[in-house]
């Protein structure tokens, strides 16, 4: 089985290949709309997503693993999954927190421009506004933390990470390689669903 991992959103679409940045930007900006303007053309958003995923994933994917922001709606997940099915016969959609929860037992802190997702290993996920979020307060009982900063998202200021470490919470950062391994690890033996 050949599995290809593509990280989708919130501000980029990253995989083994690339697509025109304008296509990616329009697909992400219009993810909740049926139609979009690309250049001077009106395009169906679903078709644009298929085109972008086809370019980013390439032609070698038997299984396409699409890693999406944890806080995305089911409608967005469905749109991306449907677009992926035009690229590969086997498509698996995995929220970022679900993928990285399989990686180790750290509390995951997933960032976006608007939100902070706190995902303890054995507790309920919390989606909080990023502005004014007391991350240390939410990680108080954590034995370790992993900060997930998707491509195109600003990281925490260094003082936040230093504050977590000063509070006795060892913190590591995720990267694309770790995300790719973790996403592949979510697949059932023998492939996706």
ChimeraX attribute file (.defattr): number of C-alpha atoms within 10 A of each C-alpha:
attribute: neighborCount
match mode: 1-to-1
recipient: residues
	/A:1	9
	/A:2	9
	/A:3	21
	/A:4	23
	/A:5	25
	/A:6	25
	/A:7	24
	/A:8	25
	/A:9	24
	/A:10	21
	/A:11	17
	/A:12	17
	/A:13	27
	/A:14	22
	/A:15	20
	/A:16	11
	/A:17	13
	/A:18	16
	/A:19	17
	/A:20	10
	/A:21	12
	/A:22	11
	/A:23	17
	/A:24	24
	/A:25	16
	/A:26	17
	/A:27	28
	/A:28	18
	/A:29	14
	/A:30	18
	/A:31	21
	/A:32	14
	/A:33	11
	/A:34	11
	/A:35	16
	/A:36	18
	/A:37	14
	/A:38	16
	/A:39	10
	/A:40	6
	/A:41	8
	/A:42	10
	/A:43	14
	/A:44	16
	/A:45	23
	/A:46	21
	/A:47	17
	/A:48	21
	/A:49	25
	/A:50	21
	/A:51	19
	/A:52	22
	/A:53	29
	/A:54	21
	/A:55	17
	/A:56	22
	/A:57	26
	/A:58	16
	/A:59	11
	/A:60	12
	/A:61	19
	/A:62	17
	/A:63	24
	/A:64	27
	/A:65	28
	/A:66	27
	/A:67	26
	/A:68	25
	/A:69	23
	/A:70	23
	/A:71	19
	/A:72	12
	/A:73	11
	/A:74	9
	/A:75	11
	/A:76	14
	/A:77	21
	/A:78	12
	/A:79	17
	/A:80	22
	/A:81	21
	/A:82	16
	/A:83	22
	/A:84	28
	/A:85	17
	/A:86	16
	/A:87	24
	/A:88	21
	/A:89	13
	/A:90	18
	/A:91	25
	/A:92	21
	/A:93	23
	/A:94	21
	/A:95	18
	/A:96	24
	/A:97	26
	/A:98	19
	/A:99	23
	/A:100	28
	/A:101	20
	/A:102	15
	/A:103	16
	/A:104	13
	/A:105	16
	/A:106	23
	/A:107	27
	/A:108	30
	/A:109	25
	/A:110	23
	/A:111	25
	/A:112	22
	/A:113	15
	/A:114	12
	/A:115	16
	/A:116	23
	/A:117	24
	/A:118	25
	/A:119	25
	/A:120	22
	/A:121	18
	/A:122	10
	/A:123	9
	/A:124	9
	/A:125	17
	/A:126	15
	/A:127	17
	/A:128	17
	/A:129	13
	/A:130	16
	/A:131	10
	/A:132	7
	/A:133	12
	/A:134	12
	/A:135	18
	/A:136	17
	/A:137	10
	/A:138	15
	/A:139	20
	/A:140	13
	/A:141	12
	/A:142	17
	/A:143	13
	/A:144	20
	/A:145	24
	/A:146	22
	/A:147	21
	/A:148	24
	/A:149	19
	/A:150	26
	/A:151	18
	/A:152	13
	/A:153	16
	/A:154	11
	/A:155	16
	/A:156	12
	/A:157	8
	/A:158	8
	/A:159	9
	/A:160	14
	/A:161	20
	/A:162	14
	/A:163	13
	/A:164	19
	/A:165	15
	/A:166	11
	/A:167	13
	/A:168	14
	/A:169	22
	/A:170	16
	/A:171	19
	/A:172	14
	/A:173	12
	/A:174	17
	/A:175	13
	/A:176	17
	/A:177	9
	/A:178	14
	/A:179	22
	/A:180	19
	/A:181	15
	/A:182	20
	/A:183	29
	/A:184	21
	/A:185	14
	/A:186	20
	/A:187	17
	/A:188	9
	/A:189	7
	/A:190	7
	/A:191	17
	/A:192	19
	/A:193	11
